[in-house]
Amino acid sequence: MKTAGLAEDNGRDSEVELAVLAYLRRHPFAADTLEGITHWWLPQQRYLTAELRIEAVLVHLVDQGVLQLRRLPDGTAMYALDATRREGPLPN
């Protein structure tokens, strides 16, 4: 039973990742916090996904070099498309 849940979670993570990348294709200079991404970038998908799942996807994209992570003075994480990716294709 747990295996099915993991596969379902991975599918949701992929869906979130694709939605974030689609938004960045349309808005390559966009940058926002986890809360902003959850509430402004993804509302049309009507995600019921918890912020922790979205955060895991954002961390994965940072690890892959697709996104940059910058910390604001208060410690809040700000995510943006890596500058080297603005001109080229994004991963699918």
C-alpha positions in Angstrom: 0.0 0.0 0.0 2.8 2.4 0.8 4.3 1.9 -2.7 1.1 3.2 -4.3 1.2 6.2 -2.1 4.8 7.0 -3.0 4.0 6.7 -6.7 1.1 9.0 -6.3 3.3 11.5 -4.4 5.9 11.4 -7.1 3.2 12.1 -9.7 2.0 15.1 -7.8 5.6 16.3 -7.4 6.1 16.0 -11.1 2.9 17.9 -11.7 4.0 20.7 -9.4 7.4 20.8 -11.0 5.9 21.1 -14.5 3.6 23.9 -13.3 6.5 25.9 -11.8 8.5 25.4 -15.0 5.5 26.4 -17.2 5.1 29.6 -15.2 8.8 30.4 -15.5 8.6 29.9 -19.3 6.0 32.6 -19.4 7.7 34.8 -16.8 11.4 34.2 -17.0 12.3 37.0 -14.6 9.8 36.0 -11.9 10.9 35.5 -8.4 8.9 34.8 -5.3 8.7 33.2 -1.9 7.3 29.7 -1.3 4.1 31.3 -0.1 3.9 33.6 -3.1 4.6 30.7 -5.5 1.9 28.6 -3.8 -0.7 31.4 -3.9 0.1 33.3 -7.1 2.0 31.1 -9.5 0.0 27.9 -9.0 -3.6 29.0 -8.2 -5.0 28.1 -11.6 -4.1 24.5 -11.0 -6.1 24.6 -7.8 -3.5 22.8 -5.9 -4.5 21.2 -2.7 -0.9 20.2 -2.3 0.7 21.2 1.0 3.4 23.8 0.9 6.0 21.2 2.1 5.5 19.2 -1.1 5.9 22.4 -3.3 8.9 23.3 -1.2 10.5 19.9 -1.9 10.0 20.5 -5.6 11.6 23.9 -5.4 14.6 22.5 -3.5 14.9 19.8 -6.2 14.9 22.5 -8.9 17.6 24.5 -7.0 19.7 21.3 -6.7 19.3 20.8 -10.5 20.5 24.3 -11.1 17.2 25.4 -12.7 16.3 27.8 -9.8 18.3 30.1 -7.7 17.6 30.3 -4.0 18.3 33.7 -2.3 17.6 34.5 1.4 15.9 37.7 2.3 17.2 39.6 5.4 14.5 37.9 7.5 15.6 34.5 6.3 12.7 33.9 3.9 13.7 31.9 0.8 13.2 33.6 -2.5 13.2 31.5 -5.7 13.9 32.6 -9.2 15.0 31.1 -12.5 18.7 30.7 -12.7 20.1 33.5 -14.8 21.9 31.1 -17.1 18.5 29.4 -17.9 16.6 32.6 -19.0 17.7 32.3 -22.6 17.7 28.5 -23.1 15.1 25.8 -22.8 13.9 24.6 -19.4 13.8 20.9 -18.5 10.6 19.1 -19.2 
